[in-house]
Amino acid sequence: MVLSGKRFISVIAASALLASSTLGVAASFPANAVVEYWGQNSAGAGGSGSQKNLASYCDDSTDVLVLSFLTEFNVGGLPGLNFANACTTTFDGTQLLHCPDIGKDIKTCQAKGKKIILSLGGAAGSYGFSSDAQAQTFAQTLYDMFGQGTHKYRPFDDAAVDGFDFDIEGGGATGYAALSDSLKSLSGNKLLITGAPQCPFPDAMLGDALNKAVFDAVFVQFYNNYCTPSGSNFNFDTWDNWAKTTSKNKDVKVILGLPGSPTAAGSGYLTFSQIQTTVANVQKYSSYGGVMFWDASQTYSNTQVSPNLAVAVANLVHGGGGSTPPPTTTKAPGTTTTSKPTTTTTTGTSPSPTSGGGKCVKTGDSCPTNNQYICSGNSFAACSNGQWVVQACPSSLTCFTTTDGSSIYCAQPASGSSGNTCASNSGSLTPSSESSKKAPKPYKNNRVQAQLSVVSTTDSTWEAVINARRTDLKPFGSKVVVGFSLGPQMSLTEAQNGKVTQSGSKVTMQIQNPHKKSMDLVFKIKGTIDNDGVFVAPSGSGMTFQS
């Protein structure tokens, strides 16, 4: 069905809205908020549920709903929207979605005190700016079409969103500070501006804007990367430090971003008990502002906790706290005393996190569980007959915990340093300042930045997630060919949405992009390890992306 483009608010009504928008207090982000992304029917794609209409999620379990996504900027023209099954009709003679039902739901939710934010970017589509001037032009388009301005085409009719979210997964960093500044100026500081950076700090796309412009909250994606809460490189404190020392808005809120179910992301899903522990750990930071989920269709259909994850987490967050954190332990990577840690090498640059399970032991120290493996500074320690045995990672490599927290591996650190991160203190060893700066080094060229995060390992298998982002304005196409070399006695057996071929150490993956075009590409890979082999991940010089 194609609708006429004649349904839009009158100039007089719009002028009244614009006048009212310049009055009153500045926008404020809710405290102890639960934030849900909505619009992509993520659960439906994963087979675990189906997306309901927007108003269905405007209940006591959700404070902020983020409409996802505006996927095409088309500066100077009409932008592109995608809300999956929630809206498919267009304005007459255009490809622009016209979503009156979403508009009605926006007003219903706002009447209940909920904040409604429109998210720009996401994985699919093609977007980005070549200059600040383009971003400033686009800000006016956003304000006129979705805010309190006037425009011939208003996808939500006379409903106006409370703000805009920058979920910039690729396309470069240009223009987003100017976009934020312009939207704040146009609205008299009444629009909320949020960002959704990935957890490696600083974010490759939004890092510059986050330092230069005012943001009300950041929904940090602590998944599909090495800095998940379940591993030892969880870096909420790094983001808290940014909020208090670097951000232009010293009241900016850092939101703990998590997947809403096991199928919502490639890695980083937490059970409810793990969420309780994590919230208890992070609520001590003054910038902590609540929890974000990708996405509503996932959390509301996730019944692993009763009645569902959305309700359980809302009760937790709105109550202001979590459970008392238990002592942190790391399981052994294998089931026998001959288990070996996985070793990876990667390349690139990325500043490192500053929190996690830094622990230092010496050979001969007592240990509680035989066959347990932990990282001890840059080395690793194995518990054998009640005593720790400390061994160094191969030259220039550093010990990391897998993202699921179950095992350990060795990888090249982003800093390029493998010096001792355990300092002597009155005869005992404690983590030095260098121990808080570890992060696996990413792959990077002038078009793609990719992070390989090891999810889990055993004596014979390994699993990882590759998170690749375009750093230029050209998106990944429908098929992406990824190549790299594996270490001796290693095999790649499976690639999500892809076909694997291996000749010796050379591996080629033909990945079918779930989207016709996208600014990032996240997929899981699995493989095997011979008992006599070690895991050697692709190096920067040998990794390739073709689309």
N, C-alpha and C positions, 0 to 999 in steps of 0.2 A: 504494500500500500504506500502510495506517495502522497504526502500532504501538501497543501498549498503553502506558499511562503508568506501569505498575507497575515498570519496570526503573529502579531508582535505588539508590544506595549506602545501606547501612544506617547508622543513627545511630551505632552503635558504631564502624564503620569510618571514618565521616566525622569522628568525634570524635578518632580517632587521627591522622588526617591533619591536622586543625586543630591538635592539640597539637604535631605535628612542625613545622608551618609557623611557629610562633612562636619556634622555636629556630634556632640557626645564624647565619650571617653575612647581611648585607644583600645584596640583589640587585646584580649587577654586569653591565654590558653588555660583550659580547666586543670585544676590540681588533681593528682592521683587519677589520671585519666586512663580509660581503656579505649584504644584507637583501633578501628577495624577498616581495612581496605574493602571496597565493594565495587563490583562491576564486571569482573572477569570470569565469574562462574568457575573458579578454580576447582572447587569440589566436583563439579560436573565433569570437568576435563579429566580428573583423576578417578572418576567412578565411585566416589565416596559420598556423594550428595548432589544437591542442586541449589543454585542461587535463587533466593526469593526476592521479592520486590524490596526496594530500599526501606520503605516504612516499616517492614517486618522486623528490621534490626534496630529500630529506634525505641529500645526498651531500657530497663534499668541496668542492663549489662554493658551498654555501649555509650560513650560520651562524645566521641568524634567519629564521623564516618567520612572516609576519603573516597571520592568517586574516581574510579580508574577505568580508562585513561583518556586524556587528550594526547593522541599519538603522532599527529602531524601538525607542525607549526604553520607551514605555508605562509610565511610572513608577507603581508600585503594582500593576501587572499583570504579564503575561509579555511579555518583549521579542520583537522580530522579528529573524530571521536570514535571510541570503541567501548561499548558496554555489554558485549557478548549478547546473551539472550534477553537483556533488559530493555533494549531499544534497537529497532531495525528500520524505522521509518525515516524518511529524509524530507527536507524542504524541496518543494517543486523546482526542478531544473538544476539541483545541486546534489553533491554527495554528502552534504552536512546533515548529520542526524538531527531530527526534531523529536524531542522526548518529553511531551507534555505530562505523561504519567510520572516521570522522574521529577519534573518540576513540582507537581502536586505533593509528591512524597517529601521533597526538600522542605516545603513549607510546613508539612505535618511534623517532620522531625524538629525543625527549628522551633515550632510552637511548644514542643516538649523540652526545650532547652538544649538540644543537641547542636553541635557545630558540624557544618557540612562544608567540606573542602574539596576542590577539584584538583586532581593530580595530573601534572604534565609529565609526559615521558613514558616510563615503563619499558619493558623489554621489547615489545613489538613496535613496529612503525619506523619512522625516519624523522629525526628532528635535530635541532641545534641552530646556533647562530654563527655568523661570520664576523659580527661586529656588535658593539654595545648599541649602536644606532638601531640595528635590527631588533634587538631586545626591547628597546624603548618603544618602538613602533608596535611590537607585539603586545606589550603591556596595555596599550590603549585598546587594542582589539579584545583582549581578555576582559578588561574592565567593562567595555561596552556590551559584550556578548553574554557575559556570565556574572558581572558585578552589578553595580548600581547605575551604569551608564545606559546609553541608548544605541540600538543597532537594528537594522532591518531583520536580521536573523538572530533570534535568541533561542537556543536549543531547549532551555528550560522555561520558556515564555517569561512571565514576570517574576519568577523565582530568582533570587540572587544568592550565590554561594557566600560563605563566611570567609573564604580565603582560598589560597592556592598552595599546592604542594609541589615541590620539585623532586620527582623521582627520576633523576637523570642517570640512566644506566650507560650511556655512551654519547658519542657525538662531540666530545671536547668540552672545555670549561668556559669558553667565551660567552659573555653576555649575561650570566645568571645573577651577578651582583647588580648590574644595571636593571635587570628585570624586577628584582625584589625592590630596589629603591623606587622605581617608577610606579609599581603597584601600591606601595606604601604612600607615595605622594598623591597619586590620583584619588585614593580613598580617604585622605586625611588621617592616615595611620589606623584605619578601622579594619582593614583586611588582615587576616592572619596569614603569615608566610611560614611555611614549614619545608623541611628538606628530608630526603630519605637516603642518606649516604650509606654506602657499604661500610662494614666495621673496620677494615684496614685504614689506618690514619696516616696522613689525611686522605680523604676520598679523592680519587683521580679526577672526577668530573666536578664535584661541588666544593672541593677544598678551598679554592680561591674565593668563591662567593661567600662561603660560610665565615671567612675571616673579614670580608670587606663590607658585607651588607647585614641588615637586621633580620634575624630569623626568630620566630616565637618558639619553635620547637624543632627538634630533629628526631626523626624516627629511624634510629640506627639499625640497619639490617645485620643482626648478629647471627647470620646463617649463610650457607653457601660459601663460606670462607673459613680460614684457620682460626678466627677469633670468636668462636662460639662459646657460650657459657659453660658447656660441658668439658671443654678442653682446658689446657693450662695457659692459653694465650688470650683469654677473655680480657678485653681492654676497656671496660666501661669507665675505669678511672682516667684513662687517657681522654675520653670524650668529656668527662666531668671537668678535667683540668682545662680543656679548650673552652668550655662554657664559662668558667670563672675567670680565665686569664686572657683569652684571645677574642672571644666573641664580642661583637659590638653591643649585643644585648646581654648584659650580665645576669638577666633573669631568664635566659633561654632554658627550656626544659629538654633534657635528654631522655628519650623514650626507648625502653628496651624492646627492640623489634624481634619477633619470633615467628616461626611457621605455625599455622593453626592446626596442623595434623602431619603425620608422617609423609603424606603425599604432597604437601604444600611446598616443599623445597627439596633440593638435593641432599642437604645435610643441615644439621642444627636444630632438629626437632627436640623439644624437651617434654618429658612427662609432667603431669601436674605437680608431683612431688619435687621434681627438679626445678620447676618454675617457682614453687614455694621457697626453696633454698636460694635460688638466684635473686628473687625479689628481696629476701632478707639480707642478702649480701650488698645489693646496690642501693637500697633505700637509705643507707647512711650518707650517700652523696647528696649534697644540697641541690644539685641540678636534676636529680631524678624526678621524672614527671609521670611515670606510669608505664604501661605496656601497650605495644602495638602488635597486631596480628595480620599476617597475610594468610587468608583473608576471612571475611565474615562467613562465607559459605563453608569454609573449612572448620572454624571453631564451633559454629552452631550445630554442625552435624557430627562433631567429634564427641562420641559418648564414652570415651575411655575413662572419663570421670563423670559422675552423675550431677545434674542431668545432662550437662554438656560442658565442654571446656570454656565456652564464653561465660556462662553463669559462674562457674567455679573461680575463674580468674577475676571476674568482676568483684565477687565477694572478697577475694583476697586483696585486690588493689584498693578497692573503696574502703576496706577496713584499715588500710594504711600499713600493712606489713605482711611478712611471710614467716615461715618457720625458722627456728634457730638452725643455722647452717651446721651440718655434721662435719666431722673431720674429713678432709679430702684424701682419697686413696686412688691409686691407678692400678687396674687389673693387669695381669700378665698378658703379653701379646700372644702367647701360645699356651699349650696345655702340658708341656713337658719341660724338663730341666734344660733341654737343649734349645729352647726358644731363642730366637735372635731378633733384635730390633730391626725395623725396616730402615733403610738408608736411602735418602733422596737428595738429588742436587737440582737446583733451579737457579734462575738468574733474573736480574732486573733490579729495580730500586723501589723501596717503600718503607717509610718510617715505621717503627715497630711499636707494639703495644707495651703497656707498662704494668699490667697486672697478670695474675695467673698463679699456678701452683709452683712457684720457685722453691726448691728444696735442695739442701746440700747435705750429703752424707759422705762418710769415709769408709774405705774398705775395712771390714772388721766391726763396724757399728752393728748393733743388733737390729733385726727387722722382723716384722710380725708374721709374714706369709710367704712361704717358699714359692718360688717361681713368679713372684711379683716383680715387675719392672717399673722403675721411675726414672725421670730425668733428674740428674744431680748437677746443677749448673749446665754446662755445655756437654757433659758426659752423661752416661746412663749407668744405672746401678741395678743389679739383679740380686734378688734375695735367695741365697743358697745356704741351707742348713742353719737358718736363723741368723745369718750375717750378710750384710751388704757386700757385694763385690762390684767395685766401680771400674768401668771401662770407658776409654775415650772413643768418641765417634771418629770415623776416618778423617784424615787431614782436611782442615778448613770447614768441616761440617759441625753442626750443633744439634743437640737433642731437642726434640719437640714431642708434645703429647698429641695423639690423634684427636680429631675434632669430637669424637664420641667419648673421649676420656678413657677408653678401654685399653690402650696400648701406647707404645712410643715408637719413634722413628728418628732418623738423623737426616738433616737437610742443610743446605747452604743457607746461612742467615742473610737477611737483607742488608745488614750493616757491613757484611764482608769480613767480619771479625769472628774468630773462634777462640779468643782469649779466655782465660779462666774466669767464670762468673761466680765462683764461690770464693769468698774472702775469709781469711782466718780471723777469728774473734775470740780471744782468750782461750785458745786451744780448740775451739769448735769452729765449724764452718757455717757461714750464713750467706745468703744470696747477696752479691754485690750490686752496685747500681747498674752494672752492665747486664745483669740477669733480667732486668725489666725491659730490655730493648730488643728482644729476640722476635723475629718474624721470618717465615720462609720467604726467600727472594722470588719475586714474580718474574714471568717472562714479559718482555716489553720491546716493541719496535715502534715505528712512527705511525702505525695504524691500529695496532691491537695491544692491549695489556691483558695478561691472563694470569690467574693464580691457580696453581694446583694445590689443593688441600687434601691431605691424607685423612680419610674418615676412620679407617680401621685397618688393622693388620693381624695376621696370625702367622704361625710357622710356614704356612703354605699358601695363603691368600692375602690379597690387599684390595682395598677399595678407596677411590678418591673422587673428588669433584673438580672439574675444570670450569672456571668462571671467567669467560673471555668477554672483554668490552672493547667496542670500537672507540678509538681516540680521535678519529676524524669524522667528517659528516656523512661518509658512505656507510650504509648499514650492511650487516651480513645478509646474504641472499638466502634462498630456500634450501640450498645445499652448501655445506661448508666442509672442506677437506682439511683435516688436522694431521700433522705428521710430527713424529719425534722418535728418539732412540731410547730403548730400554737397556737396563744393565744386564750383565751376564745371568743366564739361567732364570730369566723372567719372561713371562708371557702376558699379553693382554688378551683376555678372553671375551670381553663384552664392553660395548659402548652404548649408552642410552640413545635411542633413536638413530642408531648408526650401524654400519657394517665395518668389521675389522679385518685387516689383512696384515700379516707380519712375515717379514723375510729376515731371518737372523735377528739382529737388534732393531731393525727398522720397522716402525709401525705406522700404518696409515689408517685413519678413521674417516669414513664418509658419513657425516652427520646430516640427518634430515632435520632442518630447522623447523620446529613446530609452527613458526610464523613464516609468512612469505618473505618478510624482511624484519630485521630486528637490530637493535643497537647493542644487545649483549646476547650471549649464548651460554647457558649453564647445562652441563650434562655430567652424568656419573659414568665412571669407568671401573672395571674390575679386572683382576688378573691373578696369576699364580706365581709363587716363588718356590724354587727348588730349595731344599733344606740347606744346601751349600751356597746358595746365592744371596744377594742382598738387593734391595730395591734401589734402583738408580733412575730417578725421574728425568724427564727431558730437560736438556740444558737450553739456555737461551739461543745459542748459536744453531742448535739443531731443530728447534721447534718451528713449525710453519703453520700458517692459516691461509687458506685460499677459498674465496667465495665468488 
